[in-house]
Amino acid sequence: MKKLFLLVAFFTVSAILFAQPDDVEKISLTVEQAVAMAQEKNNTIQRGKITLDASERAKNHSWNSISPTANVSGGLTIPDGIGDSGNPSDYTANIKGTVSLSFSPNLFATIEKARIDYEQGKLTYEQTCRTVELNVRKAFYGLLYEQENINLQRRNLQTAKEQYEQNLAKYNQGRMSELDVLSAEVKYKGLQPTVESAYVTFLNDLDAFMQLIGMEKRYFIEFSGTLDDVSVDKKISLENLEINSPSIVSLEKQLESAKTALLALRFSAYAPSVSASWQHGYSTTPSKSSDWSDNGTISLTATIPLDGILPWSTRADNINSAKDKIADLELQISEEKKSLKVNTDGAVRKIRQSLSSIKSKQANVELAQRTYDMTLQAYNRGTKDLLSLQNASDSLLSAEVTLKSEQRSLINAVLELENTIGVPFGTLSKK
């Protein structure tokens, strides 16, 4: 009765854990569909688009410092004590308009900086999209691995269950010792928590994945494909590829921005600025004349800074600091190019080694499967004991899980390399 109760309890828990609610819609999802969904609904991407739009607006309006300013004003002046004088027209009214305009050569640097800032914003947005895509692809294949691992663990559990039931039947027939039955039962029940734990981990990671791609939780995803669908050429090479490393491109844009900042500082230190204004107004004092008098002024001012020529001045120091930043960025770019070469060469070697390892692990799976089949036949004939069969089963499961894990590692390594060198995902792999 105790054994029966344990079996009923286990299958009840499993049914609750593994079953999906009736009101949850199931959808099949490929990795490309997941990427497209994330590009449309991911919050990080949407926030990046808002920032990019603001940067574009700043670029389009970067010239507005030379936009003229205009204003109109009017006034009424009433002498103190007008009521005592008895002359209600003893006041002065006026109206005037002003238009002013200023220009500095620094405007060109301002416009150029806004353009570079926008291009940097585009790079940042594109990199955000790539990072999200990388995370989606890695999470997708990670969930595929977990899904296949659960299937392997379930199959192993089912095999252990069948073995236990067979041994129990033999024991009841007097053909097997109680020790062998207990050993089979221990293994069978010991595998149950492993399967449950793997499934709970899968569900937690699935929730995180759905949040990443912006999917509502009322859907349950069935992942389309297997880890075997992605293949990589064992002669993988980066030759003839247009390397466009995001890190190097970002540094180059920073260098371009630093050069523009230096130009702006030089304009500020040495270049003259010009301002002009025009003012025209009308006024009248009815007690003196009923006519309106008009007057206007035009002013033009040029300002030439002189402290920039002093080597110890603040502006001169700022210019020298800007030059130092340019030199530092140039060194960073040179070092980043060297690091990129080292890192990509190392990544290619790692991928090639992983391909070789997968081939070896596939052979191990085949060997473990043959060993298990032969051991099972021998066990059924009575020439192998239960421990030998259990060891063969464990070895087969371990070989299969190790192979899947290596395939997942290979996929992640290829994705990371594609992201590092800035090529479209899928360039180095095929389905």
Summary of the structure (lengths in Angstrom):
residues: 431
radius of gyration: 38.7
end to end distance: 52.3
largest distance: 135.4
contacts: 1212
relative contact order: 0.12
helix: 68%
strand: 13%
